[in-house]
Amino acid sequence: MHIEIDKDRCIGAGQCALTAPGVFTQDDDGFSSLLPGREDGADDPLVREAARACPVGAITLSEDE
């Protein structure tokens, strides 16, 4: 799985970090960021829920081909 965060769309609500803290965090400015080494979602079952929880749809998921 590939995770992409649209930094221009992110408003820093933090729902992703609350939902899947093993994959997402917030940077020093409060915007969404991926934890190092977790760019592929790390098989975390909550990644899809975290993407759905984003109030502005800044997170997109795509399957690796």
C-alpha positions in Angstrom: 0.0 0.0 0.0 1.2 3.5 -0.8 0.1 6.4 1.4 0.1 10.0 0.2 -0.7 13.1 2.2 -1.7 16.3 0.4 0.2 18.8 2.4 -1.7 21.7 0.7 -5.0 20.2 1.7 -4.1 19.1 5.3 -5.5 21.4 8.0 -3.9 19.6 10.9 -7.1 18.1 12.4 -5.0 15.2 13.7 -7.7 12.5 13.1 -5.2 10.3 11.3 -2.7 10.4 14.1 -5.5 9.7 16.6 -6.8 6.8 14.6 -3.6 5.1 13.5 -0.8 6.4 15.7 1.5 3.6 14.6 1.6 5.1 11.1 0.7 8.8 11.3 2.0 11.7 13.4 1.9 15.4 13.3 4.9 17.6 12.3 6.2 20.6 14.3 3.5 22.8 12.6 0.7 20.3 13.5 0.2 18.9 10.0 -0.1 15.2 9.2 3.1 13.3 8.5 4.1 9.6 8.2 6.3 8.0 10.8 9.7 7.0 9.4 9.6 3.5 8.0 5.8 3.5 7.9 5.3 4.8 4.4 3.7 1.6 3.3 1.2 1.5 6.2 3.1 -1.2 8.0 0.1 -3.5 7.6 -1.7 -1.4 10.2 -5.4 -2.3 10.0 -6.4 1.2 11.0 -4.8 3.0 8.0 -7.9 2.9 5.9 -10.0 4.2 8.7 -7.5 7.0 9.3 -7.8 8.1 5.7 -11.6 8.1 6.0 -11.4 10.1 9.2 -9.6 13.0 7.5 -12.1 15.8 7.4 -10.6 17.3 4.2 -9.7 14.1 2.4 -5.9 14.9 2.4 -4.9 11.2 2.6 -5.1 8.9 -0.4 -4.2 5.2 -0.4 -3.3 3.1 -3.4 -2.4 -0.5 -3.7 1.1 -1.4 -4.7 1.3 -2.9 -8.1 
